[in-house]
Amino acid sequence: MTQIHISIRKPKTGGLDPVTGTLRFRPVRRHFDAAKNLIIAASFDADLSESGELTVDLLPTTSAFVWQVIELADTPQAYTRYVEVPDSKTKVEYADLVEVDAGTFVPKDMAGSQLLKVRHASTQSEAETLSARYPDAVVLFDETATTMKAAMAMSTLESITAEAQTNAALARSAMLSARSSADSATATQSDLNILASNANTLAASVANDSQTVADTANAVAAKGESAIATIDSTVRAVKDKAEAATTVLPSTGTTEGTTDTGTTEETTEEPGKDSTPAKAKKATVKGA
């Protein structure tokens, strides 16, 4: 319910006097309220106080009905208004109510302008249903529910944003770790390349030294074989000479006038005796 404050005055010399009388209130058209109650177009009366004031509780209007207010009923000054009543928690002045056309419920201030169709709903789901059913109308629903829905949506968005920021931080950390690992792998690969190059150089040097040693060994072996052959030849020659030197000399004497290395026994030939030579002595030859 919305409280409507009404104050009615009449002019007089030098000021205003309060008006007494009755006001009649009636909902125009039968309609259903938010609790699905059928509200018929029945009226009720309320009297102004001696100060010409009245506070009355009225149902907030919807697209289905407005309020008819008859001022000072059954008097010559009677006047009828058709007004919209907002859903308000605070008191609303009767003078601030929007006056509408009795047939179309369009505000009188909008007479001659394009008609704006407005429908009211109590919940967001109902508003969505009405919007689908009446696409050419504007559907209004409870502001509190809208605020709550917006707050929930905002909270969800903030949660999603926080999660996205966390995931971004994790992704950045993983990227930096991967980059560091890649740098380490590159440095390790460079070190391995250097070690491999050094190993290849060392292997080539060892192979070259091995070949040099092998060539030297072959040369030494060849010289050794040549020296052995020379020694064998020399030994054989010396042996042959030794064997030739130990050969026994012949037992025949030497001819006259010939000097031999050995000493022979002189042959004396006397007259009347046989001239038999004496036995020859063996020649003594010193070993070579």
Secondary structure as a PSIPRED ss2 file (coil, helix, strand):
# PSIPRED VFORMAT (PSIPRED V4.0)

   1 M C   1.000  0.000  0.000
   2 T E   0.000  0.000  1.000
   3 Q E   0.000  0.000  1.000
   4 I E   0.000  0.000  1.000
   5 H E   0.000  0.000  1.000
   6 I E   0.000  0.000  1.000
   7 S E   0.000  0.000  1.000
   8 I C   1.000  0.000  0.000
   9 R E   0.000  0.000  1.000
  10 K E   0.000  0.000  1.000
  11 P E   0.000  0.000  1.000
  12 K E   0.000  0.000  1.000
  13 T C   1.000  0.000  0.000
  14 G C   1.000  0.000  0.000
  15 G E   0.000  0.000  1.000
  16 L E   0.000  0.000  1.000
  17 D E   0.000  0.000  1.000
  18 P E   0.000  0.000  1.000
  19 V C   1.000  0.000  0.000
  20 T C   1.000  0.000  0.000
  21 G C   1.000  0.000  0.000
  22 T E   0.000  0.000  1.000
  23 L E   0.000  0.000  1.000
  24 R E   0.000  0.000  1.000
  25 F E   0.000  0.000  1.000
  26 R E   0.000  0.000  1.000
  27 P E   0.000  0.000  1.000
  28 V E   0.000  0.000  1.000
  29 R C   1.000  0.000  0.000
  30 R C   1.000  0.000  0.000
  31 H E   0.000  0.000  1.000
  32 F E   0.000  0.000  1.000
  33 D C   1.000  0.000  0.000
  34 A C   1.000  0.000  0.000
  35 A C   1.000  0.000  0.000
  36 K C   1.000  0.000  0.000
  37 N C   1.000  0.000  0.000
  38 L E   0.000  0.000  1.000
  39 I E   0.000  0.000  1.000
  40 I C   1.000  0.000  0.000
  41 A C   1.000  0.000  0.000
  42 A C   1.000  0.000  0.000
  43 S C   1.000  0.000  0.000
  44 F E   0.000  0.000  1.000
  45 D E   0.000  0.000  1.000
  46 A E   0.000  0.000  1.000
  47 D E   0.000  0.000  1.000
  48 L C   1.000  0.000  0.000
  49 S C   1.000  0.000  0.000
  50 E C   1.000  0.000  0.000
  51 S C   1.000  0.000  0.000
  52 G C   1.000  0.000  0.000
  53 E E   0.000  0.000  1.000
  54 L E   0.000  0.000  1.000
  55 T E   0.000  0.000  1.000
  56 V E   0.000  0.000  1.000
  57 D E   0.000  0.000  1.000
  58 L E   0.000  0.000  1.000
  59 L C   1.000  0.000  0.000
  60 P C   1.000  0.000  0.000
  61 T C   1.000  0.000  0.000
  62 T E   0.000  0.000  1.000
  63 S C   1.000  0.000  0.000
  64 A C   1.000  0.000  0.000
  65 F E   0.000  0.000  1.000
  66 V E   0.000  0.000  1.000
  67 W E   0.000  0.000  1.000
  68 Q E   0.000  0.000  1.000
  69 V E   0.000  0.000  1.000
  70 I E   0.000  0.000  1.000
  71 E E   0.000  0.000  1.000
  72 L C   1.000  0.000  0.000
  73 A C   1.000  0.000  0.000
  74 D C   1.000  0.000  0.000
  75 T C   1.000  0.000  0.000
  76 P C   1.000  0.000  0.000
  77 Q C   1.000  0.000  0.000
  78 A C   1.000  0.000  0.000
  79 Y E   0.000  0.000  1.000
  80 T E   0.000  0.000  1.000
  81 R E   0.000  0.000  1.000
  82 Y E   0.000  0.000  1.000
  83 V E   0.000  0.000  1.000
  84 E C   1.000  0.000  0.000
  85 V C   1.000  0.000  0.000
  86 P C   1.000  0.000  0.000
  87 D C   1.000  0.000  0.000
  88 S C   1.000  0.000  0.000
  89 K C   1.000  0.000  0.000
  90 T C   1.000  0.000  0.000
  91 K C   1.000  0.000  0.000
  92 V E   0.000  0.000  1.000
  93 E E   0.000  0.000  1.000
  94 Y H   0.000  1.000  0.000
  95 A H   0.000  1.000  0.000
  96 D H   0.000  1.000  0.000
  97 L C   1.000  0.000  0.000
  98 V C   1.000  0.000  0.000
  99 E E   0.000  0.000  1.000
 100 V E   0.000  0.000  1.000
 101 D C   1.000  0.000  0.000
 102 A C   1.000  0.000  0.000
 103 G C   1.000  0.000  0.000
 104 T C   1.000  0.000  0.000
 105 F C   1.000  0.000  0.000
 106 V C   1.000  0.000  0.000
 107 P E   0.000  0.000  1.000
 108 K H   0.000  1.000  0.000
 109 D H   0.000  1.000  0.000
 110 M H   0.000  1.000  0.000
 111 A C   1.000  0.000  0.000
 112 G C   1.000  0.000  0.000
 113 S C   1.000  0.000  0.000
 114 Q C   1.000  0.000  0.000
 115 L C   1.000  0.000  0.000
 116 L C   1.000  0.000  0.000
 117 K C   1.000  0.000  0.000
 118 V E   0.000  0.000  1.000
 119 R E   0.000  0.000  1.000
 120 H E   0.000  0.000  1.000
 121 A E   0.000  0.000  1.000
 122 S C   1.000  0.000  0.000
 123 T C   1.000  0.000  0.000
 124 Q H   0.000  1.000  0.000
 125 S H   0.000  1.000  0.000
 126 E H   0.000  1.000  0.000
 127 A H   0.000  1.000  0.000
 128 E H   0.000  1.000  0.000
 129 T H   0.000  1.000  0.000
 130 L H   0.000  1.000  0.000
 131 S H   0.000  1.000  0.000
 132 A H   0.000  1.000  0.000
 133 R H   0.000  1.000  0.000
 134 Y C   1.000  0.000  0.000
 135 P C   1.000  0.000  0.000
 136 D C   1.000  0.000  0.000
 137 A C   1.000  0.000  0.000
 138 V E   0.000  0.000  1.000
 139 V E   0.000  0.000  1.000
 140 L E   0.000  0.000  1.000
 141 F E   0.000  0.000  1.000
 142 D C   1.000  0.000  0.000
 143 E H   0.000  1.000  0.000
 144 T H   0.000  1.000  0.000
 145 A H   0.000  1.000  0.000
 146 T H   0.000  1.000  0.000
 147 T H   0.000  1.000  0.000
 148 M H   0.000  1.000  0.000
 149 K H   0.000  1.000  0.000
 150 A H   0.000  1.000  0.000
 151 A H   0.000  1.000  0.000
 152 M H   0.000  1.000  0.000
 153 A H   0.000  1.000  0.000
 154 M H   0.000  1.000  0.000
 155 S H   0.000  1.000  0.000
 156 T H   0.000  1.000  0.000
 157 L H   0.000  1.000  0.000
 158 E H   0.000  1.000  0.000
 159 S H   0.000  1.000  0.000
 160 I H   0.000  1.000  0.000
 161 T H   0.000  1.000  0.000
 162 A H   0.000  1.000  0.000
 163 E H   0.000  1.000  0.000
 164 A H   0.000  1.000  0.000
 165 Q H   0.000  1.000  0.000
 166 T H   0.000  1.000  0.000
 167 N H   0.000  1.000  0.000
 168 A H   0.000  1.000  0.000
 169 A H   0.000  1.000  0.000
 170 L H   0.000  1.000  0.000
 171 A H   0.000  1.000  0.000
 172 R H   0.000  1.000  0.000
 173 S H   0.000  1.000  0.000
 174 A H   0.000  1.000  0.000
 175 M H   0.000  1.000  0.000
 176 L H   0.000  1.000  0.000
 177 S H   0.000  1.000  0.000
 178 A H   0.000  1.000  0.000
 179 R H   0.000  1.000  0.000
 180 S H   0.000  1.000  0.000
 181 S H   0.000  1.000  0.000
 182 A H   0.000  1.000  0.000
 183 D H   0.000  1.000  0.000
 184 S H   0.000  1.000  0.000
 185 A H   0.000  1.000  0.000
 186 T H   0.000  1.000  0.000
 187 A H   0.000  1.000  0.000
 188 T H   0.000  1.000  0.000
 189 Q H   0.000  1.000  0.000
 190 S H   0.000  1.000  0.000
 191 D H   0.000  1.000  0.000
 192 L H   0.000  1.000  0.000
 193 N H   0.000  1.000  0.000
 194 I H   0.000  1.000  0.000
 195 L H   0.000  1.000  0.000
 196 A H   0.000  1.000  0.000
 197 S H   0.000  1.000  0.000
 198 N H   0.000  1.000  0.000
 199 A H   0.000  1.000  0.000
 200 N H   0.000  1.000  0.000
 201 T H   0.000  1.000  0.000
 202 L H   0.000  1.000  0.000
 203 A H   0.000  1.000  0.000
 204 A H   0.000  1.000  0.000
 205 S H   0.000  1.000  0.000
 206 V H   0.000  1.000  0.000
 207 A H   0.000  1.000  0.000
 208 N H   0.000  1.000  0.000
 209 D H   0.000  1.000  0.000
 210 S H   0.000  1.000  0.000
 211 Q H   0.000  1.000  0.000
 212 T H   0.000  1.000  0.000
 213 V H   0.000  1.000  0.000
 214 A H   0.000  1.000  0.000
 215 D H   0.000  1.000  0.000
 216 T H   0.000  1.000  0.000
 217 A H   0.000  1.000  0.000
 218 N H   0.000  1.000  0.000
 219 A H   0.000  1.000  0.000
 220 V H   0.000  1.000  0.000
 221 A H   0.000  1.000  0.000
 222 A H   0.000  1.000  0.000
 223 K H   0.000  1.000  0.000
 224 G H   0.000  1.000  0.000
 225 E H   0.000  1.000  0.000
 226 S H   0.000  1.000  0.000
 227 A H   0.000  1.000  0.000
 228 I H   0.000  1.000  0.000
 229 A H   0.000  1.000  0.000
 230 T H   0.000  1.000  0.000
 231 I H   0.000  1.000  0.000
 232 D H   0.000  1.000  0.000
 233 S H   0.000  1.000  0.000
 234 T H   0.000  1.000  0.000
 235 V H   0.000  1.000  0.000
 236 R H   0.000  1.000  0.000
 237 A H   0.000  1.000  0.000
 238 V H   0.000  1.000  0.000
 239 K H   0.000  1.000  0.000
 240 D H   0.000  1.000  0.000
 241 K H   0.000  1.000  0.000
 242 A H   0.000  1.000  0.000
 243 E H   0.000  1.000  0.000
 244 A H   0.000  1.000  0.000
 245 A H   0.000  1.000  0.000
 246 T C   1.000  0.000  0.000
 247 T C   1.000  0.000  0.000
 248 V C   1.000  0.000  0.000
 249 L C   1.000  0.000  0.000
 250 P C   1.000  0.000  0.000
 251 S C   1.000  0.000  0.000
 252 T C   1.000  0.000  0.000
 253 G C   1.000  0.000  0.000
 254 T C   1.000  0.000  0.000
 255 T C   1.000  0.000  0.000
 256 E C   1.000  0.000  0.000
 257 G C   1.000  0.000  0.000
 258 T C   1.000  0.000  0.000
 259 T C   1.000  0.000  0.000
 260 D C   1.000  0.000  0.000
 261 T C   1.000  0.000  0.000
 262 G C   1.000  0.000  0.000
 263 T C   1.000  0.000  0.000
 264 T C   1.000  0.000  0.000
 265 E C   1.000  0.000  0.000
 266 E C   1.000  0.000  0.000
 267 T C   1.000  0.000  0.000
 268 T C   1.000  0.000  0.000
 269 E C   1.000  0.000  0.000
 270 E C   1.000  0.000  0.000
 271 P C   1.000  0.000  0.000
 272 G C   1.000  0.000  0.000
 273 K C   1.000  0.000  0.000
 274 D C   1.000  0.000  0.000
 275 S C   1.000  0.000  0.000
 276 T C   1.000  0.000  0.000
 277 P C   1.000  0.000  0.000
 278 A C   1.000  0.000  0.000
 279 K C   1.000  0.000  0.000
 280 A C   1.000  0.000  0.000
 281 K C   1.000  0.000  0.000
 282 K C   1.000  0.000  0.000
 283 A C   1.000  0.000  0.000
 284 T C   1.000  0.000  0.000
 285 V C   1.000  0.000  0.000
 286 K C   1.000  0.000  0.000
 287 G C   1.000  0.000  0.000
 288 A C   1.000  0.000  0.000
